[in-house]
Amino acid sequence: MSDKESCPKPKQHPAHMCQLKHEGRIEEIDKHSAQPKFVCNRCRAKADSEDYLCNPRPL
């Protein structure tokens, strides 16, 4: 996992998209990105809620 894909605080954020991707939890990624409203400035992942991103901003 590259620095851009790794979560800077993985213990505080076990369900961030970058961590889910790293662990291969594709079904959870799909579940949390069905209607994305936010994008991560760090890894560019998209999610329905900013709670699933390390450095979120609205789309």
Secondary structure as UniProt FT lines:
FT   TURN            3..5
FT   TURN            10..12
FT   TURN            14..15
FT   HELIX           17..22
FT   TURN            23..24
FT   HELIX           26..32
FT   STRAND          38..40
FT   TURN            41..43
FT   STRAND          46..47
FT   HELIX           50..52
FT   STRAND          56..58
//
